[in-house]
Amino acid sequence: MQEIVNDIANSMARETERGQVADYIPELAAIDPNQFAISIALPNGEVYSAGCAQKPFSIQSISKVFSLTLALGKIGDNIWNRVGREPSGDPFNSIVQLEHEHGIPRNPFINAGAIAVVDAIMMGHQPKESLAEIIQFVRYIADDNSIGIDEKVALSELATTHRNASLAHFMKSFGNIEHDIDKLLGVYCHQCSIAMSCEQLAKSGLFLVSDGMNESSGYRVVSAQRARRINSLMLMCGHYDGSGEFAYRVGLPGKSGVGGGILAIAPGKASIAVWSPGLDKIGNSKLGTLALERLVEHTGWSVF
Ligand SMILES: NC(=O)CC[C@H](N)C(=O)O
């Protein structure tokens, strides 16, 4: 396994087409695109890494898997009254479907859906408490108390989050948002600015590998049925309008973020995190996807 990740990291270092870093969040625009990391966490606790796998990066939309899991724990299937479970086929920050579908976002992984999920998590709490709850949950599933938020990224994102504010206001006009929009976006942007290394991220996905149980820490995070369902959403919606392409090339449930990270789950086998900041046109990590494609070729881990 170590040889496989070393080979992948070496071949990624030679790639010249590395994509473009996200430039709509100023703090992310400044990241060096020549970085790459991969970590594979196995249920028995072993972790195999190559590249800068201990360097924290902005997990961005990967956090949406964790907030969905938390919201399901808090309000169960009621979350599905506020957000759907279908691929959108549209960019992650698109507003067009919201009008036709009366303010109910297609799925919890596009921005509108994730904002509605955060709104649900905030019910009955001050924004700071909700944020603390989200961070605490991520630390719990990764079994790592050192995970925190990159405040500079959060503030940079908050200052430029006009599109997300539009999505939130639009949903509020349909009655699908309860909280004050500024407070809601404060929590959402901070959640997206959680910083994790590939090693931490790979470990955080272990509960989705083993039927809801993190076998390495011994924590039962969700039921087996819920783990299967979260994986199905990641497969169908985790890469926005690139979800079909990701399923075709990699064949694993996965969730990307505009920080250049991807968390991919090989059920029963491993949790894999990759990071390379350059994105393709859709906003998914270009080399991250390529690295996962190579990994699946080597291991046969595709679910198909
Ligand atoms: N695709 C992403 O990672 C987008 C998340 C980002 N925080 C945003 O709201 O625009």
The ligand as an ORCA input file, in Angstrom:
! r2SCAN-3c Opt
* xyz 0 1
  N     -17.660     23.720     -3.572
  C     -17.248     24.256     -2.450
  O     -16.326     23.776     -1.791
  C     -17.931     25.545     -2.092
  C     -17.811     25.910     -0.660
  C     -17.575     27.367     -0.445
  N     -17.391     27.589      0.943
  C     -18.728     28.196     -0.954
  O     -19.666     28.377     -0.242
  O     -18.722     28.703     -2.038
*
